[in-house]
């Protein structure tokens, strides 16, 4: 009789174990997949991206959407010009480089993959349309399409790769004019971007400038149910301090991204190193250091110019801005927050809904 009781007890224990294991499997299946950052060589864990510049360019072709194409430049020539500058910033500790040149304006994912392989730096490319400069860089097909159809193109690039390269974008890059009110075309662009985010989880980086179009885009996204944490106000230095604080309070990212040493400027003059330092300190004092992104908006190999023209480097933040920030009391932890943790959080792929 005791043997039967022992057998029954072991059966109960076995069933409990199976029940617990099954429950753990169900919970694991229902949990969100681990967030990633998508580079030109594939997905990486955000914890591996390290020191990051979030708004740079390698090549930009200004000829217009109807005339540009890979035939306009020689990749080997671009690589020869750009790689030394990439290696210089790698020496500063850079691990990840967000390349913000969009389609129809010189985007070349194969060029970026080659740079990544030669330098050992993570490169991230984008999908999206650039509406600034009177829509010169938007294809004609845009005008007859609904936002959902445009979003479908960007979603397809994320799911299937850009063209036949297999390289997937890691964020959505769009652009609007610096007007007080968005045009119908640019409302279409931000709406398409919102649709694409809700499907892919890609962050929206919008070339904007002043605060009125920035705040209008945030409003449109919120009406779509998109959390402003999915939106980066690119060129936010073009807005007021009050505008930056308001957008950051909504949850948007404040990208200060034209940072270069300009010796001709007086200290503290707009766009000087001191001016940028003042703005960063003020954002910190208002509790928004965790919403700040920094970059140079540099590079700019131009295929229309002999030898690509003047190529701007990517080290001024490290050589000039960081020392200035340290004199104003920012700690290594603060700098790590801005250049490591904030990009990891801003660009990790996940759908953010209100």
Buried (B, 14 or more C-beta within 10 A) or exposed (E): EEEEEEEEEEEEEEEEEEEEEEEEEEEEEEEEEEBBBBBBBEBBEBEEBBBBBBBBBBBBBBBBBEEBEBEBBEBEEBBEBBBEBBBBBBEBEBBBBBBBBBBBBBBBBBBBBBBBEEBEBBBBBBBBBBBBBEBBBBBEEBEEBEBEEBBBBBBEBBEEBBEEBEBBBBBBBBBBBEEEEBBEBBBBBBBBBBBBBBBBBBBBBBBBBBBBBBBBBBBBBBEBEBBBBBBBBBBBBBBEEEBBBBBBEBBBBBBBBBBBEBEEBEEEEEBBBBBBBBBBBEBBEBEBBBBBBBBBBBBBBBBEEEEBEEBBBBBBBBEBBBEBBBEEEBEEEBBEBBBBBBBBBBBBBBBBEE
